[in-house]
Amino acid sequence: MAKKLNFDLHKHALVPKHAKCSDAEKKKILKHYQISVYDLPYIRKSDAALAEIDVKAGDVIKISRTSPTAGEAVYYRCVINE
């Protein structure tokens, strides 16, 4: 069971932006890297960063982190139930 936080997690400086990829974007990513969705690293559906995003198992999450050297670093994760 998820515990309610006393602050907005998404406004914290150390929490990167999480966004659900559209089906078209998901297909493009998987084709580009020649992988299946379950070859991506996993992120649990119960992760606090996904609390306000409507996700289901098999969805792809795009995580965008700001980097002083790279500008923006993008990572992809596959949602799993548990």
DSSP file (Angstrom, degrees, kcal/mol; ACC not computed):
  #  RESIDUE AA STRUCTURE BP1 BP2  ACC     N-H-->O    O-->H-N    N-H-->O    O-->H-N    TCO  KAPPA ALPHA  PHI   PSI    X-CA   Y-CA   Z-CA
    1    1 A M              0   0    0      0, 0.0     2,-0.2     0, 0.0    45,-0.0   0.000 360.0 360.0 360.0 133.8    0.0    0.0    0.0
    2    2 A A        -     0   0    0      1,-0.0     2,-0.4    45,-0.0    45,-0.1  -0.533 360.0-135.2 -77.2 137.2    1.4    3.4   -1.0
    3    3 A K        -     0   0    0     -2,-0.2     2,-0.3     1,-0.0    -1,-0.0  -0.768  22.1-115.3 -92.8 136.6    1.9    5.9    1.8
    4    4 A K        -     0   0    0     -2,-0.4     2,-0.2     1,-0.1    -1,-0.0  -0.551  30.7-135.8 -72.7 129.7    0.8    9.5    1.3
    5    5 A L        -     0   0    0     -2,-0.3    -1,-0.1     2,-0.1     4,-0.0  -0.568   5.3-139.2 -86.9 151.1    3.7   11.9    1.2
    6    6 A N  S    S+     0   0    0     -2,-0.2     2,-0.3     2,-0.0    -1,-0.1   0.391  85.4  41.0 -88.5   2.8    3.6   15.3    3.1
    7    7 A F  S    S-     0   0    0      5,-0.0     2,-0.9     0, 0.0    -2,-0.1  -0.927  96.3 -90.5-143.7 166.0    5.3   17.1    0.2
    8    8 A D    >   -     0   0    0     -2,-0.3     3,-1.4     1,-0.2     4,-0.3  -0.718  32.6-164.1 -84.0 106.9    5.2   17.2   -3.6
    9    9 A L  G >  S+     0   0    0     -2,-0.9     3,-1.3     1,-0.3     6,-0.2   0.820  84.3  61.7 -59.3 -35.0    7.7   14.7   -4.7
   10   10 A H  G 3  S+     0   0    0      1,-0.3    -1,-0.3    -3,-0.1    -2,-0.1   0.626  98.8  56.3 -72.8 -13.0    7.8   16.0   -8.3
   11   11 A K  G <  S+     0   0    0     -3,-1.4    -1,-0.3     3,-0.0     2,-0.2   0.472  80.9 111.6 -94.6  -3.3    9.1   19.4   -7.1
   12   12 A H  S X  S-     0   0    0     -3,-1.3     3,-1.4    -4,-0.3    -3,-0.0  -0.493  72.2-130.6 -73.3 140.2   12.1   18.0   -5.3
   13   13 A A  T 3  S+     0   0    0      1,-0.3    -1,-0.1    -2,-0.2    -3,-0.0   0.756 104.3  50.6 -63.6 -27.0   15.4   18.9   -7.0
   14   14 A L  T 3  S+     0   0    0      2,-0.1    -1,-0.3     1,-0.0    -4,-0.1   0.459  89.2  89.9 -94.1  -0.9   16.7   15.3   -7.0
   15   15 A V  S <  S-     0   0    0     -3,-1.4     3,-0.1    -6,-0.2    -1,-0.0  -0.862  70.5-144.8 -99.0 114.7   13.6   13.7   -8.6
   16   16 A P        -     0   0    0      0, 0.0     2,-0.3     0, 0.0    49,-0.2  -0.250  31.3 -84.9 -73.2 165.6   13.8   13.7  -12.4
   17   17 A K  E     -A   64   0A   0     47,-1.6    47,-2.2     2,-0.0     2,-0.4  -0.539  42.5-161.5 -72.4 130.4   10.8   14.2  -14.7
   18   18 A H  E     +A   63   0A   0     -2,-0.3     2,-0.4    45,-0.2    45,-0.2  -0.957  14.4 171.2-113.8 131.7    8.9   11.0  -15.4
   19   19 A A  E     -A   62   0A   0     43,-1.9    43,-3.5    -2,-0.4     2,-0.3  -1.000  33.0-120.1-142.3 140.6    6.5   10.8  -18.4
   20   20 A K  E     -A   61   0A   0     -2,-0.4    41,-0.2    41,-0.2     2,-0.2  -0.637  32.0-128.5 -78.3 132.7    4.6    7.9  -20.0
   21   21 A C        -     0   0    0     39,-2.9    39,-0.3    -2,-0.3    -1,-0.0  -0.562  21.3-117.1 -79.8 144.0    5.5    7.3  -23.6
   22   22 A S     >  -     0   0    0     -2,-0.2     4,-2.8     1,-0.1     5,-0.2  -0.296  30.7-104.7 -70.2 165.4    2.7    7.2  -26.2
   23   23 A D  H  > S+     0   0    0      1,-0.2     4,-2.3     2,-0.2     5,-0.2   0.885 123.0  50.2 -60.3 -39.0    2.2    3.9  -28.1
   24   24 A A  H  > S+     0   0    0      2,-0.2     4,-2.1     1,-0.2    -1,-0.2   0.917 112.5  45.7 -66.3 -43.2    3.8    5.4  -31.2
   25   25 A E  H  > S+     0   0    0      2,-0.2     4,-2.4     1,-0.2    -2,-0.2   0.897 112.0  52.5 -66.5 -40.1    6.9    6.7  -29.2
   26   26 A K  H  X S+     0   0    0     -4,-2.8     4,-2.4     1,-0.2     5,-0.2   0.928 110.4  47.6 -59.4 -46.9    7.1    3.3  -27.5
   27   27 A K  H  X S+     0   0    0     -4,-2.3     4,-2.2     1,-0.2    -1,-0.2   0.899 111.9  50.4 -62.1 -41.6    7.1    1.5  -30.8
   28   28 A K  H  X S+     0   0    0     -4,-2.1     4,-2.5     2,-0.2    -1,-0.2   0.900 111.3  48.1 -64.1 -42.7    9.8    3.8  -32.2
   29   29 A I  H  X S+     0   0    0     -4,-2.4     4,-2.2     2,-0.2     5,-0.2   0.934 112.9  47.3 -63.9 -48.0   12.1    3.4  -29.2
   30   30 A L  H  X>S+     0   0    0     -4,-2.4     5,-1.9     1,-0.2     4,-0.8   0.875 114.2  47.4 -64.3 -37.7   11.8   -0.4  -29.3
   31   31 A K  H  <5S+     0   0    0     -4,-2.2     3,-0.3    -5,-0.2    -1,-0.2   0.913 110.2  53.0 -68.6 -42.6   12.4   -0.5  -33.0
   32   32 A H  H  <5S+     0   0    0     -4,-2.5    -2,-0.2     1,-0.2    -1,-0.2   0.914 119.1  34.0 -59.2 -45.3   15.4    1.9  -32.7
   33   33 A Y  H  <5S-     0   0    0     -4,-2.2    -1,-0.2    -5,-0.1    -2,-0.2   0.491 104.8-129.5 -90.4  -3.8   17.2   -0.2  -30.1
   34   34 A Q  T  <5 +     0   0    0     -4,-0.8     2,-0.3    -3,-0.3    -3,-0.2   0.937  65.9 120.1  53.6  54.1   15.9   -3.6  -31.5
   35   35 A I      < -     0   0    0     -5,-1.9     2,-0.2    -6,-0.1    -1,-0.2  -0.840  63.5-112.8-134.7 170.2   14.6   -4.8  -28.2
   36   36 A S    >   -     0   0    0     -2,-0.3     3,-1.9    -3,-0.1     4,-0.4  -0.657  39.3-103.9 -99.2 166.5   11.3   -5.8  -26.6
   37   37 A V  G >  S+     0   0    0      1,-0.3     3,-1.2    -2,-0.2    21,-0.1   0.835 120.2  57.2 -60.4 -33.3    9.7   -3.8  -23.9
   38   38 A Y  G 3  S+     0   0    0      1,-0.2    -1,-0.3    39,-0.0     4,-0.1   0.444  91.0  71.6 -82.9   2.3   10.8   -6.3  -21.2
   39   39 A D  G <  S+     0   0    0     -3,-1.9    -1,-0.2     2,-0.1    -2,-0.2   0.615  83.4  89.5 -83.6 -15.2   14.5   -5.8  -22.2
   40   40 A L  S <  S-     0   0    0     -3,-1.2    37,-0.1    -4,-0.4    38,-0.0  -0.418  96.7 -91.2 -74.4 155.2   14.3   -2.3  -20.6
   41   41 A P        -     0   0    0      0, 0.0    37,-2.8     0, 0.0     2,-0.2  -0.352  52.3-113.1 -61.0 151.8   15.2   -1.9  -16.9
   42   42 A Y  E     -b   78   0A   0     35,-0.2     2,-0.3    -3,-0.1    37,-0.2  -0.532  27.0-171.0 -92.7 154.8   12.1   -2.1  -14.8
   43   43 A I  E     -b   79   0A   0     35,-2.3    37,-2.0    -2,-0.2     2,-0.1  -0.977  30.1-118.5-137.7 132.2   10.2    0.4  -12.6
   44   44 A R  E >   -b   80   0A   0     -2,-0.3     3,-1.9    35,-0.2    37,-0.2  -0.408  12.5-129.5 -73.4 144.1    7.5   -0.7  -10.3
   45   45 A K  T 3  S+     0   0    0     35,-2.6    -1,-0.1     1,-0.3    36,-0.1   0.795 110.4  58.2 -59.5 -28.5    3.9    0.6  -10.8
   46   46 A S  T 3  S+     0   0    0     35,-0.3    -1,-0.3    34,-0.2     5,-0.1   0.412  75.2 130.2 -84.6   1.6    3.9    1.5   -7.1
   47   47 A D    X   -     0   0    0     -3,-1.9     3,-1.8     1,-0.1     4,-0.2  -0.320  65.1-128.7 -57.6 135.9    7.0    3.8   -7.5
   48   48 A A  G >  S+     0   0    0      1,-0.3     3,-1.3     2,-0.2     4,-0.3   0.805 106.5  62.1 -59.4 -31.3    6.3    7.1   -5.8
   49   49 A A  G 3  S+     0   0    0      1,-0.3    -1,-0.3     2,-0.1     3,-0.3   0.704 104.7  48.8 -69.1 -18.5    7.4    9.0   -9.0
   50   50 A L  G X  S+     0   0    0     -3,-1.8     3,-1.7    -6,-0.2    -1,-0.3   0.342  78.3 106.3-100.2   5.7    4.6    7.3  -10.9
   51   51 A A  T <  S+     0   0    0     -3,-1.3    -1,-0.2     1,-0.3    -2,-0.1   0.826  85.6  38.7 -57.2 -36.1    1.8    8.1   -8.4
   52   52 A E  T 3  S+     0   0    0     -3,-0.3     2,-0.5    -4,-0.3    -1,-0.3   0.333 101.9  86.4 -99.2   7.4    0.2   10.8  -10.5
   53   53 A I  S <  S-     0   0    0     -3,-1.7     2,-1.1   -34,-0.0   -34,-0.0  -0.920  78.2-129.0-110.6 132.0    0.7    9.0  -13.9
   54   54 A D        +     0   0    0     -2,-0.5     2,-0.3   -34,-0.0    -3,-0.1  -0.678  48.3 158.8 -80.4 100.9   -1.9    6.5  -15.1
   55   55 A V        -     0   0    0     -2,-1.1     2,-0.3    -5,-0.2     6,-0.0  -0.853  24.6-168.5-125.0 158.7    0.3    3.5  -16.0
   56   56 A K    >   -     0   0    0     -2,-0.3     3,-2.0    23,-0.0    23,-0.2  -0.908  45.9 -69.5-136.2 166.8   -0.1   -0.2  -16.4
   57   57 A A  T 3  S+     0   0    0     -2,-0.3    23,-0.2     1,-0.3     3,-0.1  -0.311 120.0  29.7 -58.2 135.1    2.3   -3.1  -16.8
   58   58 A G  T 3  S+     0   0    0     21,-2.7    -1,-0.3     1,-0.4    22,-0.1   0.251  87.5 128.3  97.0 -11.7    4.2   -3.0  -20.1
   59   59 A D    <   -     0   0    0     -3,-2.0    20,-2.7    20,-0.1     2,-0.5  -0.383  56.4-127.6 -71.4 156.2    4.1    0.8  -20.4
   60   60 A V  E     - C   0  78A   0    -39,-0.3   -39,-2.9    18,-0.2     2,-0.5  -0.925  17.4-156.1-110.0 130.6    7.3    2.7  -21.1
   61   61 A I  E     -AC  20  77A   0     16,-3.0    16,-2.1    -2,-0.5     2,-0.6  -0.901   5.8-147.6-107.4 131.0    8.4    5.6  -18.9
   62   62 A K  E     -AC  19  76A   0    -43,-3.5   -43,-1.9    -2,-0.5     2,-0.6  -0.876  12.2-163.7 -98.0 123.2   10.7    8.3  -20.1
   63   63 A I  E     -AC  18  75A   0     12,-3.3    12,-2.6    -2,-0.6     2,-0.6  -0.941   2.3-165.5-111.7 120.0   12.9    9.7  -17.4
   64   64 A S  E     -AC  17  74A   0    -47,-2.2   -47,-1.6    -2,-0.6     2,-0.4  -0.920   7.2-177.1-111.0 117.6   14.6   13.0  -18.2
   65   65 A R  E     - C   0  73A   0      8,-3.1     8,-3.4    -2,-0.6     2,-0.3  -0.919  24.4-127.5-113.1 138.2   17.5   14.1  -15.9
   66   66 A T  E     - C   0  72A   0     -2,-0.4     6,-0.3     6,-0.2     3,-0.0  -0.647  28.3-169.0 -80.7 141.7   19.3   17.4  -16.3
   67   67 A S  E  >  - C   0  71A   0      4,-2.0     4,-1.8    -2,-0.3    -2,-0.0  -0.997  26.8-142.0-134.9 134.2   23.1   17.0  -16.4
   68   68 A P  T  4 S+     0   0    0      0, 0.0    -1,-0.1     0, 0.0     4,-0.0   0.793 105.9  33.2 -65.6 -25.9   25.8   19.6  -16.2
   69   69 A T  T  4 S+     0   0    0      1,-0.1     3,-0.1     2,-0.0    -3,-0.0   0.829 129.2  31.7 -97.5 -38.3   27.9   17.8  -18.8
   70   70 A A  T  4 S-     0   0    0      1,-0.1     2,-1.8     3,-0.0    -1,-0.1   0.553  90.0-138.0 -98.1  -8.9   25.3   16.3  -21.1
   71   71 A G  E  < S+ C   0  67A   0     -4,-1.8    -4,-2.0     2,-0.0     2,-0.4  -0.542  82.5  11.9  84.3 -73.6   22.5   18.9  -20.8
   72   72 A E  E     - C   0  66A   0     -2,-1.8     2,-0.5    -6,-0.3    -6,-0.2  -0.993  67.2-160.4-139.0 131.3   19.7   16.3  -20.6
   73   73 A A  E     - C   0  65A   0     -8,-3.4    -8,-3.1    -2,-0.4     2,-0.4  -0.941  11.7-156.8-110.8 131.5   20.1   12.6  -20.1
   74   74 A V  E     + C   0  64A   0     -2,-0.5     2,-0.3   -10,-0.2   -10,-0.2  -0.917  11.9 179.7-114.6 133.7   17.1   10.4  -21.1
   75   75 A Y  E     - C   0  63A   0    -12,-2.6   -12,-3.3    -2,-0.4     2,-0.4  -0.924  14.3-146.6-127.5 152.3   16.4    6.9  -19.7
   76   76 A Y  E     - C   0  62A   0     -2,-0.3     2,-0.3   -14,-0.2   -14,-0.2  -0.958  14.2-175.3-122.8 141.7   13.6    4.5  -20.4
   77   77 A R  E     - C   0  61A   0    -16,-2.1   -16,-3.0    -2,-0.4     2,-0.5  -0.971  21.4-131.5-134.2 148.4   12.0    2.1  -18.0
   78   78 A C  E     -bC  42  60A   0    -37,-2.8   -35,-2.3    -2,-0.3     2,-0.3  -0.869  27.5-125.4 -98.9 131.0    9.3   -0.7  -18.4
   79   79 A V  E     -b   43   0A   0    -20,-2.7   -21,-2.7    -2,-0.5     2,-0.3  -0.590  30.1-177.1 -77.8 132.6    6.5   -0.6  -15.8
   80   80 A I  E     -b   44   0A   0    -37,-2.0   -35,-2.6    -2,-0.3   -34,-0.2  -0.909  31.7-127.1-124.2 157.5    5.9   -3.9  -13.9
   81   81 A N              0   0    0     -2,-0.3   -35,-0.3   -37,-0.2    -1,-0.1   0.944 360.0 360.0 -70.2 -48.3    3.2   -4.7  -11.4
   82   82 A E              0   0    0    -38,-0.1   -38,-0.1   -37,-0.1    -1,-0.1   0.240 360.0 360.0-173.5 360.0    5.6   -5.9   -8.6
